[in-house]
C-alpha cells in the first residue's frame, strides 16, 4: 500500500506542480495520437503464442498537453489501450515537470530511452513504457550530455547513469545501471544487479553500431550466503548503401547462457527487443540457454512508400544449459510496407512468418509455421 501511495503521490505531485505555472503560460502545445491495428493469423497463433488467439484488433489513443513558462516545462499524457473485444483501460501514461536549461531536472512519470533502447527503451511498438522517478541532466558545451535517473518500482529500485558524447563522428555512451530489491526484501535476502558497457555508432553510407555490456548479480540469502553470477551481451551491426534502394544492414547479437551456478543469462526487461528480434515478438525465452540472433534487413523506396524486408535466425547460445538437445530456435521473415497518406496519417501493412526448428519444434515435426498479418493506421495531430 505504501509503495502504491508513493508512486501515485509522485505522479500527482508532478502534475500539480507542472500545472501551477499555466497562469500566464508562455506557450501550450497539444498532441493527439491514435493507432489502430488489426492482426490475423491463419496457421499457428498471433506472435506464435497460443494465448493470443488467431485474430485481434486494438487501439491506442494518447492525448498530451505540454506547457512552457520560461525554463519550466510541464507535460501530461493520458493513454487508453483498447482491445475491441474486451474493452479499454485508461491511465496516466506520463505526468512530469522539468526545470532548467543546461542543468535540468525532471520529476514524475516519464519515458526514458537510452541510446537505441537495448538496455532501456520506451517500447513504442507495444503500448509504451514509463517510469516513476527523478531525472537529473546536464547538456554541456559541444556534444557532451549526461543524465541520471532514479526509479522506485513495486519490487526494486534502480539508478541509471548515462553519459554520451560524440568524437570524430562516432556517437559514444558509457551507461551504468544499478538495481536493488533491498528496500523491498523485508529481511528475506536481497539481490543487487550491475549492468555497464559501451555503445558506439557511426552514421553514413557505411554505417555501423557496436554494443557490449557486462552484467553481474549478487544474491544474498538470510543465512548470509552470497552468490555472484555474471553474464554479458555483445551486439554488432554494419550497413552499406550499395545503390539507391539497396542498403543492406546486418546485425548479430550474442547473449550469454547460464551454463553453471556462477553464469548468468543476460537480462533485458526494459529493452526495445522488437527492433532486434523480429516483428512477431515470439517468446525466445531459452530457460538459461542464452540467445544468438542474426538478421539481414533492407529498406527501399516503393512508390510513395517504403518497403522493408528483414530475415532473422535464432539459436540458443548453449542448448545444454536450456535442457534441450538442439540449439536452433527458428527463422523469421518480416515484410512491411508503409506509406504516408497525409501529413498526419500513415498506413502500415505487414506480414511475418516464423518457422520453428530444433528445440522449439514439437515432437515428431521438423518445422512448425506461424504467420502474422497486420494493418495499422497511425494518426498524429
Secondary structure, DSSP 8 states (H G I E B T S, - for coil): -HHHHHHHHHHHHHHHHHHHTTTT-SEEEEEEEEEEEEEE-SSS-GGG-GGG-SEEEEEEEEEEEEEEETTEEEEEEEEEEEETTTEEEEEEEEEEEEEESSEEEEEEEE----TTSSSB---TTTT---EEEEEEEEE-STT-EEEEEEEE-SS-EEEEEEEEEEETTEEEEEEEEEEE-GGGSTTS-EEEEEEEEEEEEE-SSEEEEEEEEEEEEEEE-TTS-EEEEEEEEEEEEEEE--BTTB--EEEEEEE----STTB-----TB--THHHH-TT------TT--EEEEEEEEEEEETTEEEEEEEEEEE-S-TGGGT-S--EEEEEEEEEEEEESSSSEEEEEEEEEEEE-GGGS-TT-S-EEEEEEEEEEEEE-
